[in-house]
Amino acid sequence: MLFEHPRSWSRGGGGGGDGSSPTVPREYRQAVKAVKAEDYTKAIGLLQTVIDENPKNANAWNYMGYSLRHLKQYDDALAAYQKALKIKPKHRGPWSTLVNFTLRLVS
């Protein structure tokens, strides 16, 4: 698979888990469900709410990038992945996607 789903790469550490913890905003949990249902437009709206409330949520930015990429909004997706990495430089999700995207461009 060329692009990975932002599933739980590392629970509790910003890996993109399902957000089932009660401290995770309801909108984030709904956004994850929307992504899993491939309703990326809905996910983006929910994620924007999460990001507006907490702009340092690396997982939300990662899911935002994932959703934007699936809607072929590549420049915005790249910007979202970069924001996730600026917040959490060791977040595996955005790195994996960016490496795969780069490999696709050069092949």
C-alpha positions in Angstrom: 0.0 0.0 0.0 1.5 3.3 -1.0 -0.3 5.5 1.5 -1.0 4.3 5.0 -4.2 4.9 7.0 -3.4 7.0 10.0 -4.4 4.2 12.4 -2.9 3.8 15.8 0.9 3.7 15.1 1.7 4.3 18.7 -1.1 4.5 21.2 -1.1 7.5 23.5 1.9 9.1 21.9 0.3 10.9 18.9 0.0 7.9 16.6 -3.4 8.7 15.4 -5.4 6.3 17.6 -9.2 6.2 17.6 -9.5 8.7 20.4 -11.7 6.6 22.6 -10.4 8.3 25.7 -13.0 10.4 27.5 -10.5 13.3 27.4 -10.5 13.3 23.6 -13.0 15.8 22.1 -16.2 14.3 20.7 -15.5 16.0 17.4 -12.2 14.1 17.1 -13.8 10.8 17.7 -16.5 11.6 15.1 -13.8 12.7 12.7 -11.9 9.4 13.1 -15.2 7.5 12.4 -15.7 9.7 9.3 -12.2 8.9 8.0 -12.8 5.2 8.6 -16.1 5.5 6.7 -14.2 7.4 3.9 -16.3 10.5 4.4 -13.4 12.8 4.1 -15.4 16.0 3.7 -17.2 15.4 7.0 -13.9 14.5 8.6 -12.3 17.8 7.5 -15.1 19.9 9.0 -14.9 18.0 12.3 -11.1 18.1 12.4 -11.1 21.9 11.7 -13.2 22.3 14.9 -10.7 20.2 16.8 -7.8 22.2 15.4 -9.5 25.5 16.1 -9.8 24.5 19.8 -6.4 22.9 20.0 -4.0 23.9 17.2 -1.2 21.7 18.7 -3.1 18.4 18.2 -0.7 16.6 15.9 -3.1 13.7 15.4 -5.8 16.0 14.2 -3.4 17.6 11.7 -2.3 14.1 10.6 -5.9 13.0 9.9 -6.5 16.4 8.2 -3.7 15.7 5.9 -5.0 12.2 5.2 -8.5 13.4 4.5 -7.3 16.3 2.3 -5.0 13.9 0.3 -7.9 11.6 -0.4 -9.8 14.6 -1.8 -6.8 15.4 -4.0 -6.0 18.6 -2.2 -2.4 17.8 -2.2 -0.9 21.2 -1.3 -3.2 21.5 1.7 -2.5 17.9 2.7 1.2 18.5 2.6 0.8 21.6 4.8 -1.3 19.7 7.3 1.3 16.9 7.5 4.0 19.5 8.0 2.1 21.1 10.9 1.7 17.7 12.5 5.5 17.2 12.3 6.3 20.6 13.6 4.2 19.8 16.7 5.5 16.3 17.1 8.6 15.7 15.0 8.7 11.9 15.7 5.1 11.3 14.7 5.3 8.3 12.4 2.1 8.8 10.5 3.0 12.0 8.6 6.6 10.8 8.0 5.4 7.5 6.5 3.0 9.3 4.2 5.5 12.0 3.1 8.2 9.4 2.3 5.7 7.3 0.3 4.4 10.4 -1.5 8.0 11.5 -2.4 8.8 8.0 -3.7 5.7 8.2 -5.9 6.9 11.5 -7.3 10.3 10.3 -8.2 9.3 6.9 -9.7 
